[in-house]
Amino acid sequence: MRILIDSYNEINQNKAGGMQTKIESYIVHSKEQFEVKKFDKWNDRLEDYDILHIFMANPQEFSLLKLAKSRGLKTVVSAVVPYSNRFRILASRIVSKTLSIHSNWIMVQGMLQNADMVVAETIYEKKFINKYYGIASNKIAVIPNGIDLDMNAYVPGYFKNHTQIEGRFILQVGRFDSNKNQLSTIRAVKGTDLQLVLIGGADKSDPFYYEKCKQEAGDNVHFLGWINHNDPLLLAAYMECQTVVLPSYHEILGNAMLEGAACGANIVVSDVLPLDDWNIKDCCYVIKAGNVKDIRKKLILADEKNHDDILKDKIRNLFSWDRVIEQHKKIYNNLIIERV
């Protein structure tokens, strides 16, 4: 079984790297199950492969998907669609039925309609795709990201030794933008004894947000900048922190939250995450993203709570890459049987 994979053109230009990390992990963990190749438009021939798997539905990939289908390949699209602009999506669908107007949302819908199988990361995303893009539920499989941290590689004390940050600390990981909401976290710890460590850098579309965060931060806030996902310092940060906070206004899966939980951290997370899908809501401190007082209260509670293994064990089991790859393999096998 030969799988050809592709994604949006600028994938390697994004320092935040969530999709890039996902694809690299997918390749590493799938190599013993099936053959995977990144698409090289200069050398690869589509007909040499069984399945084209596109990570993230986007207009750039629509023509490649249609070409693959014309060459007899089965196609899979990992959707990763944002949950915003719901009414614009519906309006675009209505307008496109009478006028030759092709918005980005209509192009995304076209990709999802033409794919043989769509992969959503959560049940919520599946329902969203079904309702707003009109894709049949039986064509959408739910497969989450896997967690790709080697906890056995952790060296105790590594984070403290390399940053000189001592004592308990709260950790927030991700690019700085208004959706990720670092500013609310900074305001929540202002005037408290809580230490906050922020990993990530400015979003290229809004560099001023990062500067505003630095201006408002007190001495108890530490900015570490971008850290590569495979850097041992990131693993150490997760392993040594007391709490991981994810106060986003919109979020599909929340990789930083899952990675922190897998390392044993307490979790403070906004109520937009599909916690009920995974039966972990009772193990987290749930917040309203725009409520600084609520965030402060939950951060203090999490800071005072000892770590336990209940959430950690749940997350490691639910989001293991072995389980994720097995679910992909099942989809591929079914599609190949249909092709024959």
N, C-alpha and C positions, 0 to 999 in steps of 0.2 A: 504494500500500500504506500503510494507516494503522495505526499501532501505538499502543495505549493502555497506559501503564505505571503501576504502583502498587507500594507497599511498605508495611511496617508503620507504624502510626499515629504512632509517636514518632520517626520517622527524623530529623526536623530538630531534635530535642531532644538528640541525642547529640553531644557535642563531638568524640568520637573520629572520627566522621564517615566511616568506611570505606565503608559502603553508600551514603551520600549522595554522596560523591566519585565512586564508581563510576557511579551513575546520571547525575550531571551530565556526566561525561566521555562516557558512552554517548550522551547526547543530542547533545552538541556534535559528536561524530565521526560520527554517523549521519545528520545532517541532509541530506547530499547523496545518500544512498542510499534513504531512505524517510522518511515523515512520522511524527514521534513526538510524543506529547502526554502530559503528566502528568495522571492521572485527577483530575477535579474532580467530586466526588459531587453537587454542587449544580446543575451545569449540563450535564455530559457525558451523552450517551446511548450506551449500549454498542453498540447496533446501527449506530451511525455509523462503527464501526471494524472492522477485519479481524481483529485479534489483540489479546488482552489478555496482557501480559507482566508477571508479578509477580516482583519481586526480593526474595528471601528467603521461603522457605516458613514460614508462621506461621499460627496459628489465626485471627487477625483477618481474614485475606484469604480464608478458605475459602468463605464465603457469596458473596462477589463473584465468585470463580472459578466457582462453580456457576451463578450467575445469568448470567454471560457465556456459558457453554456452552448454557444454555437459550435464549439469544438468537441462537445460531448462530455465535458467535465461536470461533475456535481459541485455545487457551490455552497459554502457555509459563510455566514456573516456574523461575527461577534458585534452586536449592535453598539453598545456603549453610547446610548443616546441621552442627551441632557433632558431633565424633566421640566425645563422652562418652556415658555412660548406655546402652551397647550392650545390656546384658542387660535393663535396664528397658524398652527399646524392644521387645525380643522378648517379654518377659513381658506387656507391654500388648497386643501383638497377639494373644497366646494368650487372655488374659482377655476381650478385646473380642468374641471369637467366641461366647462363652457369656453374657456379662453386658453390660448396656447401660451400659458405663463408657467415657467418651471422654476420655482423657488428652490433654495437648498433643501427645504423640508420635503418638497415633492421628489427631489432627486434621492433623498434618503429613503423615502417611502418606496420609490421604484426599486432601489437596491434590496430592501427587505422583502418586497413582493416577488422579485425575480430570484432571490436566493432559494435554494432547495431546503435550507434549514437556517434558522436564526437562533443565536445564542444570547440569552440575557444573563446578567450577573445575579439578579435577585428576582423573587416572585413579583415584587413591586414593579420592576422594570418590565417584566413580561406583561403585566396587566396594562402598563402605560403604552407599550408598543401595540398591544391588541386594541386598546380603546382609541388612541389618537392617530395611529398609523394604519389601523384597519387590518392588521396581520392576524390570521387565524391562530388561536391558542395552540392547536395541535402541531403547528409549524415552529413553535418557539420552545426551546429547551432551556432550562435554568441551570447554569454551571458557574459557580463563583470563581474568582481568582484563587490561586493557591498562595500559600505563605512560603516565601523563599528565603528564610533566615536559618542559618546553621547554628542553632543554639549551643551545640557542642563545641563550637569554635570560640566561644566567648572566654576571654581572659579576665578573671575577677579584678576589679579595680582599674580596668583599662581606661574607662571614661574619665574618672577622677584624675588619674595620672597624666592624661593627655590634655586636660582642659583646666586643671586646678580648681574645678568647681566642686565644693565640698557640701556634704549634707544632703537632705532630701531635695528633690526638684521635680517640677512638672515639666513634661515634654510635649511640644507641639511640632509636628513635621509636615512640611508642604510649602509650595510656593506662596508668596505673600500676595493675596488679593482680597477684595472685599468679601467674596464668597467664603473663603477659608477663615476669615473673621479673626485674624490674630489680634486686631485692635481691641476687640471685646475681652480677649484673654488678658492682654496687657492691662487694661483698665480694671479687670477683676482682681488682679493681684496687687494693684497699687495700694500702698498703705498697709500691706499685710507682711507677715514674715515668710510668705511663700516665695520660693525661687522658681523662676520660669526660664526654661531653655527652649530657644526657637531655632529649628533647623530648616533651612530653605533660603531662597533669595527672591528678588523682585520679579513679578510677572512682567514680561516685556511689554504687554499692552497697558500696564498701569504702574510704572516705576515709582510714582509719587506716593502710593499706598505704603510701600516699604519705608520710605523716608518718614512718613507720618508716624508709623509704628515706632521707629527709632526715636523720634522726637518726644513721644509720649511715655516711653519706657523709663522706669526708674532703675536704681542700682541693682535691684533684684531680678532684672531681666537680662539674659545673655543671648546674644545673636551669634550663631556659629556659621552662618552662611550655608552654601550648598555642600552636601556630603553625598558622595556616590553611594548607591544602594549596596554595593559589595564592599564598602569601606568598613573595616572592623569597628571604627568609631561609632557608626550608626547602630550596629548590633549592641555595642556596649551601652549606648545611650538608652536604648529600649530596656536592656537588662538591668541597668542601675537606677532608672527613674522610679519614682514612687507612683506617678500617675501619667497617663497619656490623655490629652484633651483633644477633641475634634469638634469644634463649635460651628461647623459649616452651616450655611443657610440651605445649600443644596449639595447632595452627595449621593452617588450611586452605590458605592460599596464601602468606602472608607478604609483603604489599605493600611494607613498608619495606625488606625484604631485596632485593626485585626493583628498587625504585627506586634503592637504593644501588648495586647492581651495574650498573645502566644508566648511572650517573654515574661508574663506574670504580673504586668503592671495593672494597677487599678485604672478604670476607664470612666472618663467624663465625656459624654457624647450628646450631640443635639438630637432632637426627636425626629429629624428627617431620615435617620438611618432605619433600615428595615429590620430592627432588632427582633421583632416578633417572628420574622421568617426563620430565624435561627434559634429561637427560644433562649435568648440571652439577656432580655431586657431587665430581668430581676437581678442580673449580675453587674449592671452598669448604673452609673449616676447619669440620669437623663436630664437635659437642659433645654431651654428655649434659647436659640442662637442670639437673639437680640436683647436678652435680659442679663445685663451685667451682674446684677445682684444675685440672680439665680446661679450664674456661673461661679461667682465667688463662693457662695454657700456650698455648692457641690464640690468645688475644688478643695475647700477646707475639710469637708467630710471625707473625701477620698484620701487626703493627706494624712488623716488620723486613722484610717482603716488599715489593718495589717493585710498583706497579700495572702491570697489563698489560691488553691489549684483548681477550683471549680471552673471558672471561666477559661483559664489557660488550657485545661484538658479538652473542653468543648471546642474551642477554636482550633486547636491543633488537629483534632479529629475531623472537623467539618471542612477545613480548608487545606488539607494535605494535598500536595501536588500529585501523589499517586492516585488519589481519589479523583482529582480533576482530570488527569490524563485518561483514566479509565472511562470516564463519562464522555470525553471527546472521541475516544476509540469506538465506543458503542454507536455514536452518531455516524462516524465515518463508515463503519461496517454496514450499517443499515442502508446508507446511501449507495454504497458500491453494489450491494445486493440488488437494489432497485435498478441500478445502471445496467447490470447484466440481464 
